[in-house]
Amino acid sequence: MLDLFFLNSLTDMTLAYNRSYNIPMVIVSVLIAIFASFCSLEMVDRLARGDQRYLWLSIGALILGGGVWAMHFIGMLAFQLDCEVTYDPWITGLSVLPGIFAAAVALNIVTSKKVTSNKLLLSGIVMASGIGLMHYSGMAAIRLDGILRYNLNLFILSLAAAVCLSVAALSIKTFLSGLPGITSPSVSSLIGGIVLGGAMSSMHYIAMEAAYFVHAQANGDARVIAATSPNVLAIAVICIAVLLIFSGLMFTYLGMKIAHVRTRINAILASTSQGFVMMDRDGIITECNQAMLLLIGTDKQSLVGTFYRDLISTDNSSVMQANYRMEARLNRPDGSLLPCLIDSNSITDDSGKRIYSFALFSDISERIADETELRESETQFRALLESTPDPMVILNSYGLIGVVNHQAEDLLGYSKNELLGEPIDILLTDESHHIFAKLRENYIGNAQARPEGKQQELRVKTKEGREIPVEVSFSPINTSKGLLIAAALRDISQRKMAESALARSEIKFRTLYVSTSEAVMLWDERGFFDCNDATLAIFGCATKEGFYTKQPSDFSPPQQPCGRNSSDCSKEVIAKALEQGSHSFEWLHRRIDNGKDFPAEVVLSSMELDGKLVLLGTVRDITDRKQYEEKLLQLAEAKSQLLQSEKMATIGQLAAGVAHELNNPIAFVYSNLGTFESYVKDILEITAACQTGLHHDDLASVIALQAEKNFEYLKSDIFELITESKDGITRMRKIVEDLKNFSRVGEPDWQSADLQKGLESTLNIVWNELKYKCVVIKNYSDDLPQIRCIASQLNQVFMNLLVNAGHAIEKKGEITITTRVCPSDNTAIQVLITDTGAGIPPENLKRIFDPFFTTKPVGQGTGLGLSITWGIIAKHHGTIEVNSTVGVGSTFTITLPVDQYDA
C-alpha cells in the first residue's frame, strides 16, 4: 500500500526526472506567504471583534488560505522538471479549501478571549495540517509522464516543520500582543507573519524535496521536455496573487485606520475616570476600559462576555431602553454595590435594529456620601432648629426670610410657606424697622462681624396684626451663598405680664400693708425694723420709732391662758416658724398704753430679705370673734336644749299613745283576772265540798253547791277568760315589738332595712293618734328593694309625717302610704305620704322645713319636726318634696338611694 505513495528502492530514485528552481519565483512565493500571513493576522487582530467578528475572521481566512494556495502554486511554477507538466483543474481549485478551513480555525483560536498553550498547540497543528493537506492535494493535481513518489523521511520532516513553525508563529503573535511594551499590534503581526510564512514555505519546499517524479518507462529514453507552467494556471495564480496583495493592502490599511481610531478612542477612554463598556445587540459586553475594571474590581477576561444587565442593580429597569441616563448601583464581584450615574446610547441600523450600544459609568459614591452627609447635617440642623424652645428666623443679606421653625409659626401665626421669601419688614412694627438697617451696617460688608452680645427687646407683628414683645438675639452665619443672619426670638409676653403683675402686686401689697386693719411687722435678731400703722393702733404705740425700741415680750402678759410662761411659749412658736417656714397660733397680747390684754390670731412666716433671715408677723385682734364664738356656744346649747325638748315632746307623745294602746288590753286582762279569781274560789269551795261529801256520802249538798255556784257556766266561761287574756297579752306583746322595731335599739346605725316593715311598725306606734279620724290606705310595692339606711331615723321621719298628716285632718279623712321604685331612677325608691287634710298655704311651703317654724298654736309644737326630718333625709343623700293644695290635702314625697357608698 505504501509503495504507491513512498519510494521503495534506490532504483526508483535513479529513474526520477531532473528538477530545478526559478529562484526569483521562489522568493516571490515566500514573500506571498509572509504577506498573506501578516495581512490576515493584522486584520483579524484589529477588526475581528463584536458582531462582525466572524465576518473579518472569514475574510482573514480567505486571505491566509489564498496566500497558502498562491505560495504553493507560485512555488510549483518556480519548480522545473525535464518533462511536460499539466494540472487537474478541479483538484487545483479544490486544494484551496483545506488552507482556508485551517486558517479559519487557527485564527478563531488565537483571537479568542482566552488563549492557552493547549489552544496554541491545537491551532498550530490545525494550521500545519491545512498547509500540508493543501500542499499534497495540490501535488495530486499534477499530471505528467511518470509517477509521483515521496521520500518518507522528508515527508515527515515537512509536516513536523509545518507544525513547529505554525505553533511558533501563533505563539509569537499571542506573546508579543500581550507584552505591555509593544505599543503597535503590527509588530506582533509582522513577526508572527514572517514565522507563519516561513512555516508555509518550509513545509512546501521540504515537501518538494521529498517529491520524486519517476519515469513511467524503465529504459529512460523519454525525451526531455522543458517544464513550463500552463497558461491557465499562471493566469489564475497571477490573478489570485494580485487580488491577495490588493485585498491584503486594502484590509490592512483599513484595519490600521480603524485601529488608529480605536487607539484614539482607547486613549480617551483610558484617560477618563468614567467606566466604559460596549455591548453587542444581545447585551453581551465586548469591550471595556481600565476605568471600568477599576470601578468593578475585576479583570477584563472576567468582564467581557458577561451580560450588561447583570452589572446593574436598579428598582426601575423599565428606563433601560435605547438611550437613557439614570442612577443605579453597580454589582461588584465582592458583593458590594457601587452607586453610579449611567449614560447609555445605542447605535442602530437603517431598520432601527440595534447594532451595538455603549455605556459610560461615573462613580457617584462620593457625591452620594456628600449628599447624605449634607442631608444628615441639614436634618441635624433642622432637628436642632425645631427642638430649640425659641422661635428662629434666618434672613439672607437682603433681609428676606429663608428659614423658620415651627415655634416661629406658632408665635407669629404665619405658615412656613407664607414667610419664606418675604421681607423681614412684615414682622416688624414701625418702631422696629431700624433694626435691620443696623444689622446691615454691622454685618453686611464687614467680614469680621461678631454676634450681637446684648439681647434686644422689640415688638413684632403677628399675622392678625397683634403686637408681641420679644427678646431677640442676632448671630451671623457665613455660608458659600453669602452671609445669613439668625434671629432667636423669645416671647416675653408672660414675663412682661408677670412684671406688670408684680408691679401691681407690689402696689397692692403696699396698699394692703398700709390700709389693712391687721398688724404687720418685720423683725430680725436685733428686733423690730418695720411695721404698718395698724400695728401702732392694735398695740397702743404712739410712733413707729417707739415700737421699734420694744421687744416681742413687751406685748405679752407674763403668762398665757394655758398657764405657761409667755417667754417660753414665744421661743417655741418662733422655732416652729423657722423650721416649717410658717406657723399660725393664738396668743394673748397686751397693749402698751393701757395694759389691757386681748386675744389675737398670729401668723409667723420666715423669709429671706436682702440676704438675711427675718420673720414676718401678722397679728389679728380676735376679741370680737371670741365673743361671737361664745355666743355661738350659747346658741348651740339653746339648740341642744330645744332639740332635747322636741325629743322629750316626741317621747311624751309616743308614751301617751303607747300607754293608751296598752291600757285597753291591760284593763280587760286585769278585769278577767278578777273574775278568774272569783271562779277559782268557787271551784276550790266546790272541790272542798266534794271531798267532804265523799267521806259522809252527802252528795246532795255538793250538787246543791254546784248549782248555787253555777258550776256549768263557770266551766265554760273560765276558758273564754283565758282566751281573752291571752289575746290582750298578745296585743301588748305586739305593741312592745312594734316599739322595739321603731326604735331599733341595739342594731348598727347603717344596715339594709325593709322600709315597708318600718312603716308598719311606725303606724302601730302612732295608731292611737290616727284611728279615731283617719283611714289608712296602703299601696305597698311588691318588689321594693331593701335600702341601706339608719332605720330608726327613717322611722322617726315616718312618725313625724304621719302625725302631722293626722293633725292636718280635722274630722275624718284618709292617709295614703305609697311605696315604689323611683320612676326616673331605678337605683332609688320613693315613699309618698298623702293626706286629705287642710293643706298648706303657698306662703308657708317654702318655710315648712325651717327650724322653729310652726303653724300650730303656741305650746303645741317646737317647729323642729320637719327640720329634723329634712336633716335625716339629707344625711341619707335623699330628697323630700311637698305638694299641697289648701282644702285638698298634702303629699310628701321622699326619695332615697338604695345604696349608700360612703356609709
CORQUI-V613857 format. One record per backbone hydrogen bond with DSSP energy under -1.0 kcal/mol. NH is the residue of the N-H (numbers start at 1). CO is the residue of the C=O. Records with the same first field share a line. If there is no record, write none. Layout:
NH: CO / CO
This chain:
4: 1
5: 2
6: 2
7: 150
14: 10
17: 213
20: 80
22: 78
26: 22
27: 23
28: 24
29: 25
30: 26
31: 27
32: 28
33: 29
34: 30
35: 31
36: 32
37: 33
38: 34
39: 35
40: 36
41: 37
42: 38
43: 39
44: 40
45: 41
46: 42
47: 43
48: 44
49: 47
53: 50
56: 52
57: 53
58: 54
59: 55
60: 56
61: 57
62: 58
63: 59
64: 60
65: 61
66: 62
67: 63
68: 64
69: 65
70: 66
71: 67
72: 68
73: 69
74: 70
75: 71
76: 72
77: 73
78: 74
80: 20
82: 18
86: 143
88: 141
92: 88
93: 89
94: 90
95: 91
96: 93
97: 94
100: 96
101: 97
102: 98
103: 99
104: 100
105: 101
106: 102
107: 103
108: 104
109: 105
110: 106
111: 107
112: 109
120: 116
121: 117
122: 118
123: 119
124: 120
125: 121
126: 122
127: 123
128: 124
129: 125
130: 126
131: 127
132: 128
133: 129
134: 130
135: 131
136: 132
137: 133
138: 134
139: 135
140: 136
142: 139
143: 86
146: 144
147: 214
149: 212
150: 5
151: 210
155: 151
156: 152
157: 153
158: 154
159: 155
160: 156
161: 157
162: 158
163: 159
164: 160
165: 161
166: 162
167: 163
168: 164
169: 165
170: 166
171: 167
172: 168
173: 169
174: 170
175: 171
176: 172
177: 173
178: 174
182: 179
183: 181
187: 184
189: 185
190: 186
191: 187
192: 188
193: 189
194: 190
195: 191
196: 192
197: 193
198: 194
199: 195
200: 196
201: 197
202: 198
203: 199
204: 200
205: 201
206: 202
207: 203
208: 204
209: 205
210: 206
212: 149
214: 147
215: 15
225: 82
234: 230
235: 231
236: 232
237: 233
238: 234
239: 235
240: 236
241: 237
242: 238
243: 239
244: 240
245: 241
246: 242
247: 243
248: 244
249: 245
250: 246
251: 247
252: 248
253: 249
254: 250
255: 251
256: 252
257: 253
258: 254
259: 255
260: 256
261: 257
262: 258
263: 259
264: 260
265: 261
266: 262
267: 263
268: 264
269: 265
270: 266
271: 267
272: 268
275: 361
277: 359
278: 287
279: 357
280: 284
283: 280
285: 306
286: 278
287: 278
289: 276
293: 289
294: 290
295: 291
296: 292
297: 293
298: 293
303: 299
304: 300
305: 285
306: 303
308: 283
311: 308
313: 329
319: 316
320: 317
321: 319
324: 344
326: 342
328: 340
329: 313
330: 338
331: 311
332: 336
335: 332
338: 330
340: 328
341: 362
342: 326
343: 360
344: 324
345: 358
347: 356
349: 353
352: 349
355: 347
356: 347
357: 279
358: 345
359: 277
360: 343
361: 275
362: 341
364: 339
368: 364
369: 365
370: 366
371: 367
372: 368
373: 369
374: 370
375: 371
376: 372
377: 373
378: 374
379: 375
380: 376
381: 377
382: 378
383: 379
384: 380
385: 381
386: 382
387: 383
388: 384
393: 487
394: 403
395: 485
396: 400
399: 396
401: 422
402: 394
403: 394
405: 392
409: 405
410: 406
411: 407
412: 408
413: 409
420: 416
421: 401
422: 419
424: 399
426: 423
427: 424
429: 459
432: 429
435: 432
438: 434
439: 435
440: 436
441: 437
442: 438
443: 439
446: 443
449: 446
452: 474
456: 472
458: 470
460: 468
461: 427
462: 466
463: 412
465: 462
468: 460
470: 458
471: 490
472: 456
473: 488
475: 486
477: 484
479: 482
482: 479
484: 477
485: 395
486: 475
487: 393
488: 473
489: 391
490: 471
492: 469
496: 492
497: 493
498: 494
499: 495
500: 496
501: 497
502: 498
503: 499
504: 500
505: 501
506: 502
507: 503
508: 504
509: 505
510: 506
511: 507
512: 508
513: 509
514: 510
515: 511
516: 512
519: 619
521: 617
522: 530
523: 615
524: 527
527: 524
529: 522
530: 522
532: 520
537: 533
538: 534
539: 535
540: 536
541: 536
547: 543
548: 544
550: 547
554: 551
555: 552
556: 553
560: 564
563: 560
566: 558
569: 565
570: 566
571: 567
572: 568
573: 569
574: 570
575: 571
576: 572
577: 573
578: 574
579: 575
580: 576
581: 577
583: 604
585: 602
587: 600
589: 598
590: 555
591: 596
592: 539
598: 589
600: 587
601: 620
602: 585
603: 618
604: 583
605: 616
606: 581
607: 614
609: 612
612: 609
614: 607
615: 523
616: 605
617: 521
618: 603
619: 519
620: 601
622: 599
626: 622
627: 623
628: 624
629: 625
630: 626
631: 627
632: 628
633: 629
634: 630
635: 631
636: 632
637: 633
638: 634
639: 635
640: 636
641: 637
642: 638
643: 639
644: 640
645: 641
646: 642
647: 643
648: 644
649: 645
650: 646
651: 647
652: 648
653: 649
654: 650
655: 651
656: 652
657: 653
658: 654
659: 655
660: 656
661: 657
662: 658
663: 659
664: 660
666: 662
667: 663
668: 664
669: 665
670: 666
671: 667
672: 668
673: 669
674: 670
675: 671
676: 672
677: 673
678: 674
679: 675
680: 676
681: 677
682: 678
683: 679
684: 680
685: 681
686: 682
687: 683
688: 684
689: 685
690: 686
691: 687
692: 688
693: 689
694: 690
696: 692
697: 693
698: 693
703: 699
704: 700
705: 701
706: 702
707: 703
708: 704
709: 705
711: 706
714: 710
715: 711
716: 712
717: 713
718: 714
720: 716
721: 717
722: 718
723: 719
724: 720
725: 721
726: 722
727: 723
728: 724
729: 725
730: 726
731: 727
732: 728
733: 729
734: 730
735: 731
736: 732
737: 733
738: 734
739: 735
740: 736
741: 737
742: 738
743: 739
744: 740
747: 744
751: 789
753: 787
758: 754
759: 755
760: 756
761: 757
762: 758
763: 759
764: 760
765: 761
766: 762
769: 766
771: 767
773: 770
774: 770
775: 813
777: 815
779: 817
787: 753
788: 898
789: 751
794: 790
795: 791
796: 792
797: 793
798: 794
799: 795
800: 796
801: 797
802: 798
803: 799
804: 800
805: 801
806: 802
807: 803
808: 804
813: 773
815: 775
816: 834
817: 777
818: 832
819: 779
820: 830
822: 828
828: 825
829: 896
830: 820
831: 894
832: 818
833: 892
834: 816
835: 890
836: 814
838: 808
844: 841
847: 844
850: 847
853: 850
860: 857
868: 864
869: 865
870: 866
871: 867
872: 868
873: 869
874: 870
875: 871
876: 872
877: 874
878: 873
879: 895
881: 893
883: 891
885: 889
887: 838
888: 885
889: 885
891: 883
892: 833
893: 881
894: 831
895: 879
896: 829
898: 827
903: 900
